[in-house]
């Protein structure tokens, strides 16, 4: 297990109570950042890289090791948010959403029957609820450690960030969040979210095929409509090279949602960890539905 650490100050219990903590975890590692609500600065970023995580049990074990060994995570922060990466999610318009039917929405959308704890997040613009499932054991372990914590999925931060970019919904654009096992994709135009989906991929060919499929589905021209990348694999050169051959306006998203990065974090690749860095800007809307699948 390897660590990457960027910070511009030290922490103790007295100072921690003034800050909020954002955490994300997937098969490649656990990362977290600390946000100073007074100065509106992200003042610490740390990443624990995982090796040989194949099964869900491997991920739980690796996360537990970090929680037990990283002293900073033992401090009592004013707010703690955990970002889980999952394809088990669905979007429901706010006007039709009923928390009592969250399980039904997810079951209708997800062909695979899985066990997990179901949550929902409100995405104010464009007035959608993101209903998603996270592994019950993961939720239990993290909740036991932090006691009070809010759960979100990458869909929430990904779409909320797009909605906050100036005029994003008013022009033709395609956004791709490149996660380790799958990628999120969203297409926008004329004030609308035209499409959102996730696709599994293992190669440059998979990535190119599904993005071209999305462009075709919403009748966008690859040579004219911008392709905006973020996520852990957004800086992988082989992916960038092939995408730029087909999408001339390909760029990496380096724009945080109105939050500055402390000078001690100047070497951090913002685009790779955009979901995490924007997590604290999501409204407090995550709800546990009381259901486990």
N, C-alpha and C positions, 0 to 999 in steps of 0.2 A: 504494500500500500504506500503510495507516494502523496506528498502534500505540496500544494501551491498556495502561498499566503501573501496577500497584499494588504497593508494597513498603514494608517498614519498616526495611530495612537494605541495606548494600552487600555485594558478594561479591568474594572473591578465591579463588585456588586452594586455599589452606590451609583456608578456611572451607567451600568447596564439598565437600570430602571428608567432611564431617559430615552432608550433606544428601542427599535423594533428589529426583530430577527426574521429573515426570510431564508427558507431551506428548500432545496430541491434534491431529489435522489432518483437515480436510474441505474442500469447495469454497469455504467462506466464510472460512477462515483457519486459522492455526496458533496454538494457545494452549498455554501451559505454566505450571506452578506448581512451587514448591520447598517441600519439606516438611522441617521440623526434627524429627528423630526423638527428640531429647533433650527438647525442650519440648513435643512433640506439637502443633506449630503449623504451619499453612501460612503462610509468611512472604513469599512473592512470587507474584504472578500477572501474566502478560504475554500480550497477544494481538496478533498480526499479522494484520490483515484483508486478505484477498485480493480482488482485482478481476478480473473477466473470466476466471474459471476455468470452462471448459466441458469440455475433454477431460482424460483422465487425464494426458497429457503436460503440460498447463497446470499441474495440481496438483503434479506432480513438480518442475517448474521453479520454482514459487513456494516450495515447501518448501526446495529447495536454496538459493534466495536467502536465506531466513531463516537456515538453518543456517550459511551462510558469512558473514553480516553481523552476527549477534547474538553479541556476545562472551561473554555469559553462558553460552550453550550450548556454548562451547568448553571450559568448565571440567570437571574430572573429578569427577563426583558418585559417591557411594557406590553408587547404584542408579539406573538409567534405565528407565522404562517408557513405551511408545508405545501410544496408543489409536487404533485404526483404526475407521472407520465403514463397515460393510458389511452388505448383506442376504444375502450368500452365507454362511449359517451354518445349523447345525442342532443340536438338543439330543439327547443320548443318555444314558439312565440309566447311572449309574456301574457298576452290576452287569453291564451288557451291553457296556460300552465296551472296545474293543480298538484300541490306537493303530495297529496294522498295517492296520486297515480304515478309517482316518479318511477317506481319499479316497472309499471306497465309500459311507460314510454321507452325505457331502456331495453326491456325484453323484446318489444316490437322491432327495435332498430338493430339489436345485436343477435345474430344468428347462433352464436355460440353461448351455451349456458355456462356461466361462470359464477364462482362464489366471491362475494365482496361486499363492502359497505358502500351504500349509495349516498351521494351528496348532490346538492345543486348549487350553482353560482348564478347570480344575475349578471348579465352583460347589458348595461343600461342602453348603450347604442350598439346594435340596432334593436333593442328591446327583446332580448332572448334569454332563456334560461338554459344553462349548460348542465345537463344531468349526467353524472359519471359515477363509475364504480372503481374503488381502490381495494386491493387485497385486505381482507379483514384482519389478518395477522399483522400486516404493516401498520394499519390504523391503530390497532390495539397497542403495539409496542411504542409507537411514537406518542400516543396519547398518555400512556403510563409515565413516560419520561417527562413530558412537558406539562402534563395536567390539563392546561387550557391552551388549545391550539386550533387554528382555522385551517381547513383543508381546501385546496383548489387543484384544478388540473391545468395542464398546459394549454388546453383549448381556451380557457378563460383569459389567461394573460395574453395569449397570442391574438385573440380577436379584440380584446380591449385595447391593446396597443395599436392595432390597425385603426380602430375607431377614433383614437386620439391624434393620429397623424393628421396634420393640416390637409383638409380637402381630400382625404384618402378615399372616401366613399363617393366622391364627386367625379372621379376620373377612372379610367380603365387602368387597373393595376392587378398584379398577381403576387401574392406573398407566400413564401414557403419557409416553414420552420423545420430545419433538418435535424431531427432527433436521431439517436443511435440506431433504433430498430425500425422506425417509421418516420414519415414526415407529414406535417400538417400543411394544407394548402387552402388559400382563400382568394377568391376573385371578387373585385369590387368595381362598381360603375353606377353613375347616375343616382348617387345617394343610397345604394343598396348593396347588401352582401349577396352577390349572385350565386356563390358556391362556397361551401366549406366541406372538406373531407380529409381523411388520412389514408395513406398508402404505405404498405410495407415495401422495403427495398433493400437490396444487398449489393447493387452494382450501379455504375454510371448509366448503364442501359435501362435499368428499372426506373431510375430517377427521371431520365429524359423522357421515357415512354409515358409515364403518368402525368408529367407536367404538360407535355404536348397534348395529351388526352384532355386535360382540364382546359387548356386554351381553346381547343376545338369545341368542347362542350358549351362554352359561353361565347363562341364566335369571336375570339380575340386573335389578332395577327401577331405571331411571335416576334416579328421584326419591328413592331411598333409599340407594343404594350410592355411597360417595364416589369421586370422580374426582380423582386426584392427578397433577399435571402437573410435568414438568421438561424440560430441554433448551433449546437455543438459541432456539426460537420459542415457548417457554411464556409469554413475557410479551407476545406480539403481541396487541394489544387486539381486533382483529377476531376472532381465534380465541377469546379468552376470552369475549367478548360472546355469541357463538353457543353456546358450550358451556354457559355458565351458564344459558341459557334452557331447556336440556333436562336438565342435571345440576345440581341445586340445591346439592349438596355438592362443588363444584369448588374446588380450592385448588392453589396452587403449593407444591412440596416445597422447603423451605429447610433440611432436616436433613442435616448431614454425618455421616459414620459415626464419631462419637466424636472428631472432630478439630476443634480450635478454629482460628479465622481471626484472624491478627494484626490489631492495631488499625489498622495502615496500610492494610488491605484492607477497611475497613468499608463502602465504597461499592460493593463487588462484588456483583452479582446472583448469589447462590449457586445459585438454581434453574436458571439458564441454563447453568451449567457444572458441574452436579452430578456427572456422570460423571467429569470430569477431577479434580475436587476429592476424589473418593472413590477414585481410582485406586490410590493408595498403600496402601489398606487391603485390596486383593485379595491373597490368598495367592499365593506364588510358584509358579504352576502352569502358566504358559504353556509349551507345548512345540512345537518345530518338528518336524514329522513326517518331514522329509526328502523330502517330495513336492512337486512342482510340477505344476499341471494345465496 
